[in-house]
Amino acid sequence: MSAPHAAHGGPAGFETAKLGVWTFLATEVLLFGALFTAYAVYRAEYPALFHAEHLKLDRILGLANTIVLITSSLTVVLGVDAIRKGKVRLLRGCYGATILLGAVFLCVKYVEWTAEFRHGAYPGTNIFFSLYFALTGLHGIHVLLGMGVLAYVVVLAGRGRLSESYTTPAEMSGLYWHFVDLVWIYLFPLLYLIG
Amino acid sequence: MRTGDTGARRRYIGVYAALLALTVVTVLVSYVNLGIMNAVVALLIASVKASLVALFFMHLKGESRLVWGFALVPILFLVLIILGTLSDTLLR
């Protein structure tokens, strides 16, 4: 019981890791925050343009992706709950499902982007689509990175490195994935619903 | 942490159901023309959803004041940046 704790820094190590991840998320808030600020400024300046252009987005696909991401947040937290109870196989299943849902999200995004390109909407078309492609692109990169981190946790768990006394990698990757979901929770209404 | 093997899971599924319901509400409200209030309502609903995710999925509810500080300070800065930039560009 105490051996794995000692090997990984113990409960104090867990607390430190948590503060580290929250600090990293603070930098992420400011990274996306710069784009959200640009959105606020230009939407205030060109309300008619934003309204007209946002109608060109496919809100059904946007809604579908919102449901996919919320579901992936549930599978992550169920995975964390599983490893807290020592259920390694359940953790791997839950994280595997999350990676799959992340892939579904990116596939839907790909379908949307190709449709938008086909209809002549590019990153340089106007300020609305510049922000749309920058925000969804940056978010998509985060989804991809999150899938990688979760895959690493699945591998770690497969090698028997995680247990109910050492859950840190699962918990920290979970925090990151929830953050990616948080960003989309704001992107969906701002881009698809109100423009 | 170990109290009630299904308790935590049931709570997560409850939060998930609330997130789905709020998503449906925000889509439906977007079809009603409320003028500027559309943006306000959409942001309010998004913030309720974000709070649910942070409190329950990210376990902020049971965290120490220190972690709360780490989580809230960047939000404060974000609000300052957005309001500061908006006041500059709108009132110039």
Contacts between the chains, C-beta under 8 A, distances in Angstrom:
chain1	res1	chain2	res2	distance
A	18	B	63	7.9
A	18	B	67	6.2
A	19	B	66	7.1
A	19	B	67	6.8
A	19	B	70	5.7
A	22	B	67	6.2
A	22	B	70	4.0
A	22	B	71	5.6
A	23	B	70	6.2
A	25	B	71	7.7
A	25	B	74	7.3
A	26	B	70	6.9
A	26	B	73	6.9
A	26	B	74	3.7
A	27	B	74	8.0
A	29	B	74	4.2
A	29	B	75	6.9
A	29	B	77	7.8
A	29	B	78	5.7
A	30	B	74	6.5
A	30	B	77	6.7
A	30	B	78	6.8
A	30	B	81	7.7
A	33	B	77	7.7
A	33	B	78	4.4
A	33	B	81	6.0
A	33	B	82	7.3
A	34	B	81	7.9
A	36	B	78	7.4
A	36	B	82	6.7
A	37	B	81	5.7
A	37	B	82	5.0
A	37	B	85	5.1
A	37	B	86	8.0
A	40	B	82	5.4
A	40	B	85	7.4
A	40	B	86	5.8
A	41	B	85	6.0
A	41	B	86	6.3
A	41	B	89	5.0
A	44	B	86	6.5
A	44	B	89	7.2
A	44	B	90	5.9
A	45	B	89	7.1
A	59	B	27	7.3
A	63	B	23	7.1
A	63	B	27	5.9
A	66	B	23	5.5
A	67	B	20	6.7
A	67	B	23	6.8
A	70	B	16	6.7
A	70	B	19	4.9
A	70	B	20	6.4
A	70	B	23	6.9
A	71	B	16	7.4
A	73	B	16	7.8
A	73	B	19	7.8
A	73	B	53	6.3
A	73	B	57	5.5
A	74	B	12	6.2
A	74	B	13	7.1
A	74	B	15	8.0
A	74	B	16	4.4
A	74	B	57	7.8
A	76	B	57	7.4
A	77	B	12	5.1
A	77	B	56	7.7
A	77	B	57	4.6
A	78	B	9	6.6
A	78	B	12	6.2
A	81	B	8	5.3
A	81	B	9	6.0
A	81	B	12	6.9
A	84	B	1	6.0
A	85	B	2	7.3
A	85	B	5	6.9
A	174	B	57	7.8
A	174	B	58	7.8
A	175	B	58	5.7
A	178	B	53	5.6
A	178	B	54	7.6
A	178	B	57	4.9
A	178	B	58	4.9
A	179	B	58	7.9
A	181	B	53	6.1
A	181	B	57	7.9
A	182	B	50	5.2
A	182	B	53	5.6
A	182	B	54	7.1
A	185	B	46	5.3
A	185	B	49	4.9
A	185	B	50	5.3
A	185	B	53	7.0
A	186	B	43	7.8
A	186	B	46	5.1
A	186	B	50	7.1
A	188	B	23	7.9
A	188	B	26	8.0
A	188	B	46	7.9
A	189	B	26	5.6
A	189	B	30	7.3
A	189	B	42	3.9
A	189	B	43	7.2
A	189	B	45	7.2
A	189	B	46	5.4
A	190	B	42	7.3
A	190	B	43	8.0
A	190	B	46	8.0
A	193	B	26	6.5
A	193	B	27	6.7
A	193	B	30	3.9
A	193	B	38	7.9
A	193	B	42	5.7
A	194	B	30	6.4
A	194	B	38	5.2
A	194	B	39	5.0
A	194	B	42	5.1
